[in-house]
Amino acid sequence: MNAESRLRRRLLMLGGGAAALLPWLELFGGGRIKEASAQSQAPIKRLMVFFFPGGVIREKYWPTGTETNFTMPYILEPLTKYKDKLLIMDGLEQRNMLDGYGHPHTRGMTGLLTGKATIQGPYAFFLGGSTDFAQAASIDHMIGNKISSGLRFPSLELGVLWPTYGTGPSPQNTISYSGAGQPAQPTADPWKAFQRIFAGVGASTGTGAMNDAALRLKRTELVLDSASAEFNAVMPALGAEDKVRLQEHLSRLAEIRSSLTAPSGVGPSCLPPTTITAADTISYSTGGDGSHQTVAAAASNRMPTISRQMIDMAVMSMACDLTRVASIQYTDAASRASFPWLNLNENHHFYQHDGGFQQQPCADITRFFLGEFAYLLQRMSEVKEGDKTLLDSTAILMCSEIGDPPSHDHRRIPFILAGSASGSFKTGRFLNFGGKAHHGLLLSLLNAYGLPDTTVGDAKYNSGPLSGLG
């Protein structure tokens, strides 16, 4: 019995009728709600995070040349068309990985967007000791609470074949946090994501429809309030792990209630996708028992399709102004998906470690991810906003949790900023920061979106924002 089933059974035994809502809540993913601050003024700025696991093959990834005249090696070749839209950053270190507990993959995942070292906790992942969730909010949520205030979602988290290790959020498979110890679980099923994001967008606004909608709204609010009260009532009787999961559901309820009266999508570019898979036609489980098993080929083979669907939804969520912050996460640090369309039938982690380090398969896998990144840039550049595009108003942070596959190195973490966030960043450049902590990049992003923070994550690794990005 998995943790979700155990929680549902425990709630029923405790008399909580709200347990019946748990399957329904799965439609609404893992978004988190925090009290929003004032929304930023024009020009509009947006942020997206694009994550892939396992680092890069350095000889096939890092450019050579000058700041404005540089090569695009094998892994970066899919991005050649968008070279002038990229700010490629070498020489950044995730120094929080030097501290704390747990496997380097775990340290890299929890600290990537928080800048915070791990602490001891109940979650084991191979070597290095058991850890807990990140003890800080991630920058996507900090920024989302400011610039997405009043919109349907402060931020959106979408996953592609997530998770491949475990059946729910854990420190080694989560990069996004709404607060200390509060993982923001990606929505990994495209159809559930579609229902959650675009419910009511483009709906009829006739008088009869408005009356019916008002009645449904009131009924839904009453159900959500009742469910929240029941969840809070049983919380003290639960164990630590179940409390984390129940808090996840309480946050989903808060998000759903907040979104009921939020704007439902406006503007000529707001065109919800029409190609989202209505339901899975194959039976599979991405999550596993923690072994080195590979996700079933039938599931792994759907990665390209799911990827494009998630990208299309993330782009349209911004075009419809349902949110201004989103993330797309490909699998997780365990990386148990295979890549049959590349003739790579072992899992990603096998080519990194388990089968001995194999450079070309790792490079081919990362090149696939960068091809999907290129598709994201294409879709955003196709959405017109006056004489600009959605890409012009957005900064997309591409990142991975480690620098080098076999060594799990914290050095030379691959970071790229695509798009300028309405002039906040100067693109078409390749910069080398010579070993600075990535905390400077996180701080630069916070400041670019109007947050006046002077430190982020572990203060000892802070030396101010990075210079030369704008």
C-alpha positions in Angstrom: 0.0 0.0 0.0 1.5 3.3 -1.1 1.7 6.4 1.2 -1.3 8.0 -0.5 -3.5 5.0 0.1 -2.3 4.7 3.7 -3.2 8.4 4.3 -6.7 7.9 2.7 -7.3 4.8 4.9 -6.1 6.6 8.0 -8.3 9.6 7.4 -11.3 7.3 6.9 -10.6 5.5 10.1 -10.4 8.8 11.9 -13.8 9.7 10.5 -12.7 12.3 8.0 -15.1 12.4 5.1 -12.7 14.7 3.3 -10.6 11.6 2.5 -13.1 11.1 -0.4 -11.7 14.3 -1.9 -8.2 13.0 -2.3 -8.6 11.4 -5.7 -10.3 14.6 -7.0 -7.5 16.7 -5.6 -5.0 14.8 -7.7 -6.3 16.7 -10.6 -4.9 19.9 -9.1 -1.3 18.9 -8.8 1.1 20.2 -6.2 0.9 24.0 -6.4 1.4 25.9 -3.1 -0.3 29.1 -1.9 1.4 31.7 0.2 0.2 35.2 1.0 0.9 37.3 -2.1 2.6 40.6 -2.1 1.8 43.5 -4.4 2.0 42.6 -8.1 4.8 44.1 -10.2 4.0 47.0 -12.5 4.5 47.2 -16.2 6.3 46.1 -18.2 5.2 42.6 -17.6 8.0 40.1 -16.5 7.7 36.4 -16.4 9.9 33.5 -15.1 10.1 29.9 -16.2 12.4 27.2 -14.9 13.5 24.3 -17.2 15.2 21.4 -15.3 16.8 18.3 -16.6 18.8 15.8 -14.4 22.4 14.6 -14.4 24.6 17.4 -15.4 26.4 17.6 -18.8 29.3 16.1 -20.6 31.6 19.1 -20.4 33.6 18.5 -23.5 30.4 18.4 -25.6 28.5 21.2 -23.8 30.6 24.2 -22.9 31.2 26.8 -25.6 34.6 28.2 -26.5 35.3 31.6 -27.8 34.6 35.2 -26.6 31.6 36.7 -24.9 29.8 37.5 -28.1 31.5 35.2 -30.6 31.4 31.6 -29.3 30.8 28.1 -30.6 27.7 25.9 -29.9 29.0 22.4 -29.2 27.2 19.1 -29.9 24.8 19.3 -26.9 24.0 23.0 -27.5 23.5 22.7 -31.3 19.7 22.4 -31.0 19.7 26.0 -29.6 21.8 27.5 -32.4 18.8 29.3 -33.9 18.2 31.1 -30.6 21.8 32.0 -29.9 21.0 35.7 -29.7 18.4 34.9 -27.0 20.7 33.0 -24.7 22.9 34.1 -21.8 25.1 31.0 -21.2 26.9 31.0 -17.8 30.0 28.9 -17.0 31.9 28.9 -13.7 29.0 28.8 -11.3 29.2 26.4 -8.3 26.4 25.1 -6.1 28.4 25.4 -2.9 25.6 24.4 -0.6 26.3 20.8 -1.9 29.6 21.0 0.2 27.5 21.0 3.4 24.7 19.0 5.0 23.5 15.5 4.6 22.5 13.1 1.9 23.6 12.0 -1.6 25.1 14.7 -3.9 22.0 14.3 -6.2 19.8 15.1 -3.2 21.9 18.1 -2.1 21.9 19.3 -5.7 18.1 19.0 -6.0 17.1 20.7 -2.7 19.6 23.5 -3.1 19.3 24.3 -6.8 16.6 26.9 -6.4 16.9 27.5 -2.6 20.7 27.8 -2.1 20.2 26.0 1.1 22.2 23.0 2.5 20.3 19.8 3.5 19.5 18.8 7.0 19.0 15.4 8.5 15.6 13.8 8.0 13.6 10.7 7.3 14.3 10.4 3.5 17.0 8.0 2.4 18.6 8.0 -1.1 21.6 5.7 -1.4 24.7 7.1 0.2 25.3 10.1 2.4 22.7 9.7 5.1 19.0 10.5 5.4 17.8 14.0 4.7 14.7 16.2 4.9 13.1 18.6 2.4 14.7 21.9 1.7 14.5 24.4 4.5 13.7 27.5 2.5 11.4 28.6 -0.3 12.7 28.3 -3.8 13.1 31.5 -5.9 10.3 30.5 -8.3 7.8 30.7 -5.4 9.3 33.8 -4.0 9.1 35.5 -7.3 5.7 34.0 -8.1 4.2 35.4 -4.9 5.1 38.8 -6.1 4.5 38.9 -9.8 1.6 36.5 -10.0 -0.5 38.1 -7.3 -4.1 38.1 -8.2 -3.7 35.5 -10.9 -5.1 32.0 -10.9 -1.8 30.5 -9.9 1.2 32.1 -8.0 3.3 29.5 -9.9 2.8 26.2 -11.8 4.9 23.1 -11.5 4.8 20.6 -14.3 6.6 17.3 -14.5 7.6 15.0 -17.4 7.7 11.3 -16.3 7.9 12.4 -12.7 8.8 10.8 -10.3 11.0 7.8 -11.3 12.0 7.1 -7.8 9.3 6.9 -5.1 5.7 7.6 -5.5 5.5 11.2 -4.2 7.6 14.2 -3.4 11.0 13.5 -1.7 14.2 15.5 -1.4 15.9 13.8 -4.3 13.0 14.4 -6.8 11.8 18.0 -6.0 13.4 21.3 -6.9 10.5 23.7 -6.1 9.4 24.7 -2.6 6.7 27.1 -1.3 8.5 27.3 2.0 10.7 25.5 4.5 9.9 21.8 4.3 7.1 22.4 1.9 7.8 20.7 -1.5 5.7 21.8 -4.5 4.9 18.6 -6.3 4.8 18.8 -10.1 1.6 17.7 -11.9 2.9 14.9 -14.1 -0.3 13.7 -15.9 -1.0 16.0 -18.9 -4.8 15.6 -18.8 -4.9 16.4 -15.1 -2.7 19.4 -15.7 -5.0 20.6 -18.5 -8.1 20.3 -16.3 -6.4 22.1 -13.5 -4.9 24.9 -15.5 -7.6 25.7 -18.1 -10.8 25.0 -16.3 -13.3 27.7 -17.2 -11.0 29.4 -19.8 -13.2 30.4 -22.7 -16.4 29.3 -20.9 -19.8 30.8 -21.8 -20.6 34.1 -20.1 -24.4 34.3 -20.9 -26.8 35.2 -18.1 -27.9 31.7 -17.5 -24.4 30.4 -17.5 -23.4 33.1 -15.0 -26.2 32.1 -12.6 -25.3 28.4 -12.9 -21.6 29.3 -12.4 -22.4 31.3 -9.3 -24.3 28.4 -7.8 -21.5 26.0 -8.6 -19.0 28.4 -7.2 -20.8 28.6 -3.8 -21.3 24.9 -3.6 -17.6 24.3 -4.4 -16.5 26.9 -1.8 -18.6 25.1 0.9 -17.1 21.7 0.0 -13.6 23.1 0.1 -14.1 24.8 3.4 -15.6 21.7 5.0 -12.8 19.5 3.7 -10.2 21.9 5.0 -11.8 21.9 8.5 -11.8 18.1 8.5 -8.2 17.8 7.4 -7.1 20.2 10.1 -9.1 18.3 12.7 -7.3 15.0 12.0 -3.8 16.5 11.6 -2.7 16.1 15.2 -3.3 12.4 15.1 -1.1 11.7 12.1 2.6 10.7 11.9 5.2 13.0 10.5 5.2 11.6 6.9 1.4 11.7 6.7 1.4 15.2 8.0 3.6 16.3 5.1 1.2 14.7 2.7 -1.9 16.1 4.3 -0.3 19.6 4.4 0.2 19.1 0.6 -3.5 18.5 0.2 -4.5 21.5 2.4 -2.3 23.7 0.2 -4.0 22.4 -2.9 -7.4 23.2 -1.3 -6.2 26.7 -0.6 -5.0 27.1 -4.2 -8.2 25.8 -5.7 -10.3 28.1 -3.5 -8.2 31.1 -4.5 -8.4 30.2 -8.2 -12.2 30.1 -8.2 -12.5 33.9 -8.5 -9.2 34.6 -10.3 -9.2 35.7 -14.0 -9.9 32.9 -16.4 -7.8 33.9 -19.3 -7.9 36.9 -21.6 -6.3 38.2 -24.8 -6.1 37.2 -28.5 -3.0 35.0 -27.8 -4.9 32.9 -25.1 -5.5 29.7 -27.0 -5.6 26.7 -24.7 -4.0 23.6 -26.3 -6.3 21.2 -28.1 -4.0 18.2 -28.4 -3.7 17.1 -24.7 -4.2 13.4 -24.2 -7.6 12.7 -22.6 -6.3 9.8 -20.6 -3.5 7.3 -20.5 -4.1 4.3 -22.7 -1.3 2.3 -21.1 -1.0 1.1 -17.6 2.3 2.0 -16.0 3.8 3.4 -12.8 6.7 5.9 -13.1 7.5 5.7 -9.4 9.2 2.6 -8.0 10.5 0.9 -4.9 13.8 2.7 -4.8 15.7 0.0 -6.7 17.7 0.6 -10.0 14.7 -0.5 -12.1 14.0 1.2 -15.4 10.6 2.8 -16.0 8.7 0.6 -18.5 9.6 1.2 -22.1 6.0 2.0 -23.0 6.0 4.8 -20.4 9.5 6.1 -21.2 8.6 6.2 -24.9 5.9 8.8 -24.1 8.4 11.3 -22.8 8.6 13.3 -26.1 4.8 13.5 -26.3 4.3 14.5 -22.7 7.1 17.0 -23.0 5.5 18.9 -25.8 2.1 18.8 -24.1 3.6 20.2 -20.9 5.5 22.9 -22.8 2.4 23.9 -24.7 0.4 24.2 -21.5 3.1 26.2 -19.7 3.3 28.6 -22.6 -0.4 29.1 -22.8 -0.8 29.5 -19.0 1.3 32.6 -19.4 -0.3 33.7 -22.7 -3.6 33.5 -20.9 -2.1 35.4 -17.9 -3.1 32.6 -15.5 0.3 32.8 -14.0 3.7 34.5 -14.6 5.9 31.8 -13.1 6.1 28.2 -14.1 8.6 25.2 -14.0 9.0 22.1 -16.1 10.9 19.3 -14.5 12.1 16.3 -16.5 12.1 13.1 -14.4 14.3 13.4 -11.2 17.8 12.9 -9.8 17.3 9.1 -9.8 16.6 9.4 -13.6 15.2 5.9 -14.2 13.6 6.7 -17.6 15.0 5.2 -20.7 15.1 6.8 -24.2 14.0 4.2 -26.7 13.6 6.7 -29.6 17.4 7.3 -29.2 18.0 3.6 -29.1 19.0 3.9 -25.5 17.0 1.3 -23.7 18.8 1.4 -20.3 17.8 4.1 -17.9 19.6 7.5 -17.8 21.3 6.7 -14.5 22.7 3.5 -16.0 24.7 5.5 -18.5 25.9 7.9 -15.8 26.9 5.3 -13.2 25.3 1.9 -12.9 26.6 0.6 -16.3 29.9 2.5 -16.1 30.1 6.1 -17.2 29.2 6.3 -21.0 29.8 9.7 -22.4 28.0 9.5 -25.8 24.7 8.2 -24.4 24.8 10.8 -21.7 25.5 13.5 -24.3 22.7 12.2 -26.6 20.2 12.3 -23.7 21.1 15.8 -22.7 21.0 16.9 -26.3 17.4 15.6 -26.4 16.5 17.8 -23.4 18.1 20.8 -25.0 16.0 20.1 -28.1 12.9 20.3 -25.9 14.3 23.6 -24.5 14.6 24.8 -28.1 10.9 23.9 -28.7 10.0 25.9 -25.6 11.8 28.9 -27.0 10.1 28.5 -30.4 6.6 28.3 -28.8 7.2 31.4 -26.7 8.6 33.4 -29.6 5.4 32.5 -31.6 3.2 34.2 -29.0 2.9 37.9 -30.1 2.5 40.7 -27.6 2.3 43.9 -29.6 5.7 44.3 -31.3 7.3 41.9 -28.8 6.8 38.2 -28.0 6.2 36.2 -24.9 9.9 35.2 -24.9 10.9 38.9 -24.7 9.0 39.3 -21.4 10.3 36.1 -19.9 13.5 34.8 -18.4 13.8 31.0 -18.7 16.3 29.5 -16.3 17.7 26.2 -17.7 19.5 24.2 -15.0 20.6 20.8 -13.7 21.4 19.6 -10.2 25.0 18.6 -10.7 27.8 19.6 -13.0 29.4 16.3 -14.1 27.6 12.9 -14.3 30.3 10.5 -12.9 31.7 12.7 -10.1 28.4 14.5 -9.0 30.5 17.6 -9.0 29.1 20.9 -7.6 31.3 22.9 -10.0 30.4 24.3 -13.4 26.6 23.7 -12.9 25.0 24.3 -16.3 22.9 27.4 -16.2 21.4 29.3 -19.1 19.1 32.3 -19.1 16.9 32.5 -22.3 14.9 35.7 -22.9 15.5 39.0 -21.3 12.5 39.4 -18.9 11.6 42.7 -20.5 15.2 44.0 -20.7 16.4 42.7 -17.3 19.1 40.5 -18.9 21.4 41.1 -21.9 21.4 37.9 -24.1 23.5 36.7 -27.0 26.5 36.2 -24.7 28.7 33.5 -23.0 30.1 34.5 -19.6 32.5 32.7 -17.3 32.2 33.6 -13.6 35.3 31.7 -12.6 34.0 29.6 -9.7 31.5 32.0 -8.0 28.6 30.5 -5.9 25.3 30.2 -7.8 23.7 32.1 -5.0 24.7 35.2 -6.9 22.5 34.1 -9.8 19.6 33.3 -7.5 19.9 36.7 -5.9 20.2 38.4 -9.4 16.9 36.8 -10.4 15.1 37.9 -7.2 16.3 41.4 -7.7 15.4 41.5 -11.3 11.8 40.7 -10.4 11.6 43.4 -7.7 12.5 41.5 -4.6 15.0 43.5 -2.6 16.7 40.5 -0.9 20.4 40.9 -0.2 21.0 37.2 0.6 19.4 33.9 -0.5 19.9 30.4 1.0 23.0 29.9 3.1 24.3 33.4 3.9 28.0 32.3 4.0 28.0 31.7 0.2 26.5 35.1 -0.6 28.6 37.9 -2.1 25.9 39.9 -3.8 24.2 39.5 -7.2 26.2 38.6 -10.2 27.6 41.5 -12.2 27.3 41.8 -15.9 24.0 40.0 -16.5 22.1 43.1 -17.5 
